[in-house]
Amino acid sequence: MKPSLFLTALCLGIASAAPKLDQNLDADWYKWKATHGRLYGMNEEGWRRAVWEKNMKMIELHNQEYSQGKHGFSMAMNAFGDMGQCGSCWAFSATGALEGQMFRKTGKLVSLSEQNLVDCSRPQGNQGCNGGLMDNAFQYVKDNGGLDTEESYPYLGRETNSCTYKPECSAANDTGFVDIPQREKALMKAVATVGPISVAIDAGHSSFQFYKSGIYYDPDCSSKDLDHGVLVVGYGFEGTDSNSSKFWIVKNSWGPEWGWNGYVKMAKDQNNHCGISTAASYPTV
């Protein structure tokens, strides 16, 4: 599995010049900043607010059209209203898949350390907060002989520039990884028989970043230009078993306030929508 670009957490474009701000949104802006713990300097406040306002109005328009039946999913403002984060999505996808395999093997579900991967897997080709690949993470665990628990090596959301892996705190290992054939039927079989599967998708659209509920489908979503690592944990359908109502259940790494309690229902059997089956893999244990 070698997507053309490293997988990173996504950020939104920044306005080059701050337009006039809508004072009617002042209360919402202050509430949003308080909710997400945002503090900005004078020079930064203006363009952050401008980006946030643009996204707020885009979301309102989309939801109006959703209520009219023009879209199959709704959107909502969230922590991505103004900024990006450490590009460690690949690490969360990798630990999720490895946690699933270790649970199948041992019957114990132990949270594994994303920070361990961010800090320590550069020799395998990952680049910390600047991106990485799940297969490289699986290779690191094999080469290293283990991966620490989240409790012993907690996530910081930044690079530390030093690897502090502690063998005595390791809770998982793997023997390598399997790349799944690039077909949704193969992915469905793997999810059903293996467990949670790491996948790379095109998440570079505001429709995805502000997803709230429903079955996500964006006609502009690419099956080749992949930029985000997530975890497929299941699949299903709503109503009658037609293509328009099938979905993948996908766990994101943007926290429980994003989307459907941290998950997204992504359109299934829609010509590999967003590249869901283009670069799917899992670790062997």
N, C-alpha and C positions, 0 to 999 in steps of 0.2 A: 504494500500500500504506500504509494508515494505521490500524494497530491502535489501539484506544481508549486504551491505556496505553503509556507508554514501556517499552521492553524493557530489563530489568535483570538482573544476576546475582541469584540468589535466596538468601535467608537463611531460617533456620528461626525459628519462634516462640520467645520467651524466657519461661521460667517466671516468674510474678510472685512466687512465694515458693519458696525452695529446700526441697525435701522432704528426708527423711532419705536419706543416701547409702549405697550398697551397698559395704561395705568389701571384699567379694570381688572387686570390679572395680578395685581400686586399681592393681594391676600393669598391667592393660590400659590404664587411664587414663594412667598415667605413660608407657607405651610410645607411646600415641597422641600425646600432647603432644610427646614427643621426635621422633617421626617427622615431625610437621608443624610443628615449631619454635614451639610455643605457650608463651608465658609470660604469666601472669596475676597481677594484684594480689590481695590478700586478699579484697577485696569482690567481685571478679569471678569468682574461682575457683569459688565455690560454685554460682552459677547456671549457669556454663558446664558444670560437671561434671554438674549435674542434667539439662540439655538433652542432653548426650552420653549419659548413662545411659538416658534415655527412648528415644533413637534406637537405642541398642545393643539394648535389649530388643525394640523393635519389629522390628528387622532379624532378630533370632534367631527370633521368632515367624513372620515371613514366610517365612524359609528352611525352617523346619520344614514349613510348609504347601506350599512349593515342592517339597520332597522327596516329599510325598504327592500331587503332581500337581494341586494346587489353583491354581497360578500358572504362567505360561509364562516367567517370568524370576526370577533371583535378585538379592539385594541384598547390599551390603557397606558397612561403615563406611569413610568417606573424609574428606577435608579439610573437608567440610561438616557434620561432626558437631556443631559448636557455633556456627557463625557464618556470616555472609554475606561477600561481597567487593565490590570496586568493580564497579558495574553497567555493565560495558563489553562484555557479550556481543554487542551489536549491532556493535561495532567489529570483533570477531574474525570474525563472520559475514561482514561486508562485505569485509574484507581477503581472506578465504578465497575468496569469489566472484571478486574482482578478480584475485587471483593466478592462478586457474584460467583466466580469460579472457586474461590477458597471456601465459600459457604457450601457449595455443592460437595466439595471434598471433605470438609471438616464438620459441617453443621453449625459452624459459628460465624456470625456476621460481625466482622471487625472493621472499623473505619480506618482506611489507610492514608498515608501522608502524601498529599499533593506537593507540599513544600519540599519534601525529600526529592521528588522528581524534578521540580523547578531548579533546585540548587545543585543537583548532582548528575544530571544526565546529559551534560554537554558533550562528553566524550562519545556518546552514541549519536550525536547530531542535533540534539535539541538546543534551544536558545533561550531558556528561562522564560521571562515575561515577554520576550520578543517572538515567542511561538515555538511550536514543536509538533511532533507526530506521535500518535499513540503507539505505533510499532516500535519506534525508538525507545519509548518508555518501557515497553515490555522487554526489549532487549537489555536495557539498563538493569532491570530487576534480575534477569537471568545472569548477566555478567557480574553483578554486584553480590549475588547470592541472597538477596532479600530486599524487603521494603519495610520501613518503620511504620508504626501506627500513627494515626493523626494525633492521638493524645500525647505521644512522646515527641513529635516533630510537627507542631501545629502550623496551619496555614497563615501566612502573613500578608499575602497579596502584593508582594514585592520580592525582588531578588536580594539575597544576603551576601552574595559573592563568596560564599564559603559553604562547603558540604559538611554537614555535621551528622551524617548517618551513624547510628549506633546499632551494631549487630545484635546486642542483647534486647533491643526493642523491636526487632523485626517480627512481623506477623504474617508475611506472605512471601512466596517465591514463585517463579514460573520456569518452565523449560523451553520457552519460545512462544511463538504465536502462529495463528492461522489466518491467512487472508481469504475472505469469502468471495466466491465468484460474483461478478458484478451484475447480479440479477436479483430482483425483489423476491422471487420465489426462493432463491438460495438464502437470502437474508431471513425470510419468514421461517424457513426450516431451522436455521441456526438459532433464532430467538426461541423457538419452541423446544429445541432439543439440547441446546448448550446453555442458554441463559442470556443475560444482558450483553449486548454487542456494541463495541465502539464503532462509531461511524463519523465521517466527515461530511459536512453539508455546506451549501451556500446560504449563509445567514446574513449577507451583507445588504439587507433591505430593511427599511424602516418598518415595513409591515411585520417582519419577524421580530425585530428588536422591541416593538411595542405590542406584540401579540398578547391577548388576554384569554380568549376562550374560543371554542369552535374548532373546526377542522381547517388547519392552515394550508392555503394554496395561493401562490402568487405566480402568475404566468411568466413573469420575468426571472424566476428562480432558475439558476443554471444547474445542470447535472455534471458540469466539469470544473467550474471555477469554485473550488471548495475553500472555505476560510474559517471553519468553526468545528470543533470537536464536541460531540454529544454522545448520549448513550441510549440505544433503543432497548426498551424493557418489555415491550409487548405490542399487540396489535388488536384491532377490532373493527366494528362497523356500527353505524347508527341507522336505525330504521331497516329498510330492505337492504339486502346484500348487493348493492350496486357500486360501481367504481367511484361514484361521486361521494359515497358515504363511508368508504373504507379509510382507516387511518392507522398510522404507527403511533405508539405511545413512546414519547422521547423525553428523557430527563436532561434538562439543561443545567448549567452550572452558575446561573445568575441569581440564585436564592429563591426562597419560597414565595416572595412577593411578586416575582415575575410570572406571567402567564397563568397557567392552570396549576397553582400551588407548586411552581417550579418546573412544570412539565408542559409539553406542547403536543397536541394531536396533529400530526403531519399527514397530508394526503398520501394514500397508499395506492399502488398500482396505477399511478398517473405518469407513466413514462419516466420512472426514476426521478420523481419530483425533488428538486433541490440536491440531487446527487446522493440520496439516502443510501443507495446500494453501491455507489461507485468505489468507496474505500472503506469497507467494513471489515473488522477483524476482532479477534479475541485471543487472550493468552491461554496457553496450555499449562496445566499444573499437575 
